[in-house]
Amino acid sequence: MSKSKSPAGCPCGGPSFATCCGPYIEGAALPPSAEALMRSRYSAYSLGIEPYLQATWHPSTRPQEPIISSDEKLQWLGLEVKSALRLRQRKADRADNEDFVEFVARFRVNGRGQRLHEVSRFLREPSPEGLRWFYVDGTFPE
């Protein structure tokens, strides 16, 4: 019996990679929401899939240098999507093609525990595949 490279559960917390973030990362489907894109980007970070991170980062803010450093000993530990109530209220005045997702991601760098609390901004724009969400930038509420 061969072992799969993908974990049984999805890194973002979903039941399985194959039915959660896998189809987005593999290019078989587009994430239908900003939250789905954020979750799939977390999974791509945890699995070290640089091309997906580049492809889903808005061209206006995408870094030119590599996003993932092979020198950094980084281990992603978990993702928590925070309550979106205040984000939905704030979004009521915005267009349907912009959305925000607040999350906390836990990780270790060189064995030291860290957490990233971010409110990420996403834009939905036309692409050759259809309307597609892109990560633009984020703010840190703490």
C-alpha positions in Angstrom: 0.0 0.0 0.0 1.5 3.4 -1.0 1.4 6.4 1.1 -0.1 9.6 -0.3 1.9 12.8 -0.1 -1.2 14.7 0.9 -2.4 14.4 4.4 -5.7 12.6 5.1 -7.3 15.8 6.4 -6.9 19.1 4.6 -4.2 21.4 6.1 -6.9 24.1 6.4 -9.0 21.9 8.7 -11.3 20.5 6.1 -12.1 16.7 6.0 -9.8 15.8 3.1 -7.4 17.5 0.8 -9.0 15.9 -2.2 -12.4 17.3 -1.5 -11.4 20.6 0.1 -8.4 22.6 -1.2 -6.9 20.0 -3.5 -9.1 20.8 -6.6 -8.2 24.5 -6.3 -4.5 24.0 -5.9 -4.4 21.4 -8.7 -6.2 23.8 -11.0 -9.4 21.6 -11.4 -11.6 24.3 -9.9 -11.6 28.0 -8.9 -12.3 28.8 -5.2 -15.9 30.1 -5.1 -15.3 32.6 -2.3 -12.6 34.7 -0.7 -12.7 32.3 2.3 -12.1 29.3 0.1 -9.2 31.0 -1.6 -7.7 32.0 1.8 -8.0 28.4 3.1 -6.4 27.0 -0.1 -3.6 29.5 0.2 -3.0 28.4 3.8 -2.9 24.8 2.5 -0.5 25.7 -0.2 1.8 27.4 2.3 1.7 24.4 4.6 2.5 22.1 1.6 5.1 24.4 0.1 3.3 24.9 -3.2 4.8 28.2 -4.4 3.3 28.3 -7.9 -0.3 28.3 -6.5 0.6 31.1 -4.1 2.1 33.2 -7.0 -0.9 32.5 -9.2 -3.5 33.6 -6.5 -1.7 36.7 -5.4 -3.0 39.9 -7.1 -0.5 41.1 -9.7 -0.5 44.6 -8.2 0.9 43.4 -4.9 2.6 40.1 -5.8 6.2 39.9 -4.5 8.9 39.5 -7.1 11.0 37.3 -4.8 10.1 33.8 -3.8 7.3 33.6 -1.2 8.6 30.4 0.4 12.2 30.1 1.6 13.7 26.6 1.6 16.2 27.8 4.2 13.5 28.5 6.8 12.4 25.6 9.0 8.7 26.4 8.9 5.9 24.1 10.2 2.2 25.2 9.8 0.2 23.9 12.8 -3.4 25.1 12.2 -5.9 27.6 10.9 -8.8 29.3 12.6 -11.2 31.5 10.6 -12.5 34.2 13.0 -16.1 35.3 13.2 -16.9 37.3 10.1 -19.8 39.3 11.5 -18.1 42.7 11.7 -16.5 42.0 8.3 -19.9 41.3 6.8 -21.3 44.5 8.3 -18.4 46.5 6.9 -18.7 44.7 3.5 -22.4 45.8 3.1 -21.2 49.0 1.6 -18.6 47.4 -0.7 -18.9 45.8 -4.1 -19.4 42.1 -4.4 -16.0 41.8 -6.0 -14.1 42.7 -2.8 -14.1 40.6 0.4 -12.2 40.3 3.7 -11.4 37.2 5.7 -10.0 37.4 9.3 -8.0 34.4 10.4 -5.3 33.2 12.9 -2.7 30.8 11.5 -0.4 29.0 14.0 3.1 27.9 12.9 6.7 27.2 14.1 9.8 28.8 12.7 13.0 26.9 13.7 11.0 25.3 16.5 9.5 28.5 18.0 5.7 28.8 18.1 4.2 31.8 16.3 0.8 33.0 15.3 -0.3 35.3 12.4 -3.6 37.2 13.0 -4.6 38.9 9.7 -7.5 40.5 8.0 -6.9 39.7 4.4 -8.3 41.6 1.5 -9.4 39.8 -1.7 -10.6 41.0 -5.1 -12.6 39.1 -7.7 -11.6 39.8 -11.3 -12.0 38.4 -14.7 -9.4 35.8 -15.8 -9.2 33.4 -18.7 -10.9 30.8 -16.5 -13.7 33.1 -15.4 -14.2 35.4 -12.4 -11.4 34.6 -10.0 -10.5 35.6 -6.4 -7.0 37.0 -5.7 -5.3 37.8 -2.5 -4.4 41.5 -2.4 -3.0 42.4 1.0 -3.8 42.2 4.7 -3.8 44.1 8.0 -2.9 42.9 11.5 -5.6 43.8 14.0 -3.5 43.0 17.1 
